[in-house]
Amino acid sequence: MPETGSARLPTRTELGVWRSFLRAHARLTRVLEAELIAEQRLSLAAYDVLVQLAEAPQHRLRMTELADAVLLSRSGVTRLVDRLERAGLVLRERADGDGRGVVAVLTPQGLDRLRVASGTHLTGVARHFAEAFSHAELEAFGRACDRLGSDDES
């Protein structure tokens, strides 16, 4: 048994819920990725990069900000942006006023590709995720996820 100091270990119920959450997340991401690849030839991570850039001011983000937003390592996001750049969906530019910084910029072709892929992805989110909940359950789940995603430790 590991040393815990004053830290509390999860109860059997808490651990069961945690594992159930991990299984559900893994299943949903596998299904959504498989649909995107089959219908759009686009990975879920690539879709996420395009979404993050589309939602950013002027459709551009520093590579470090992009890596944080899509939860990839810096090297992982660099390799992914390399592929998206070769496909003409993203381009890289030097950051204004910073000779070392690099920004990823969504191209018009990338925005068009995102618009088409969004139909597949959002239909999948509705079918595999949202339809599994009542409205009240979805609202409660959203509040719980907001709490988990908050930087506030309370």
C-alpha positions, 0 to 999 in steps of 0.5 A, spaced: 500 500 500 503 506 498 504 512 503 499 517 503 500 521 508 494 525 510 491 524 503 485 520 502 484 514 498 478 514 494 472 509 496 470 503 492 464 507 489 469 513 488 474 508 484 468 505 480 465 511 478 472 514 476 474 508 472 467 508 469 468 515 467 475 513 463 471 507 460 466 512 457 471 517 455 475 512 451 469 509 448 466 516 446 473 518 443 474 512 439 467 512 436 468 519 434 475 519 431 473 513 427 467 516 424 471 522 422 476 518 419 471 514 415 467 520 413 472 525 413 479 522 413 481 527 419 483 525 426 479 527 432 486 531 434 486 534 427 479 536 428 480 539 434 486 543 432 482 546 426 476 548 431 481 551 436 484 555 430 477 557 428 475 560 435 482 564 436 482 571 434 484 572 427 484 564 426 491 564 429 495 561 436 502 561 438 504 553 437 505 553 445 498 556 446 495 551 441 499 545 444 495 547 451 488 548 448 488 541 444 492 537 450 498 535 446 505 535 447 509 541 444 512 536 439 506 532 438 502 539 436 508 540 431 508 534 428 500 534 427 501 542 424 506 539 420 501 534 417 496 539 416 500 544 413 502 539 408 495 538 406 494 546 406 489 547 412 494 550 416 500 555 415 505 557 420 508 564 421 513 568 425 509 571 431 509 579 430 515 582 434 518 575 437 523 572 432 523 566 436 515 565 436 511 561 431 504 561 430 499 557 427 494 560 422 488 557 419 487 557 412 481 558 408 481 551 405 482 549 413 476 553 415 472 550 409 474 543 411 472 544 418 465 546 416 464 540 412 467 535 418 463 539 423 457 535 420 460 529 421 463 530 428 457 534 431 452 529 429 456 524 432 456 528 439 449 528 439 448 521 437 453 518 442 453 523 447 447 528 448 442 523 446 444 518 452 442 523 457 435 527 459 436 534 459 436 535 467 442 529 467 446 533 461 445 539 465 448 536 472 453 533 468 455 539 465 456 542 472 460 536 474 465 537 468 465 545 469 467 543 477 472 538 475 475 543 469 476 549 474 482 551 477 479 552 483 480 547 488 474 547 492 
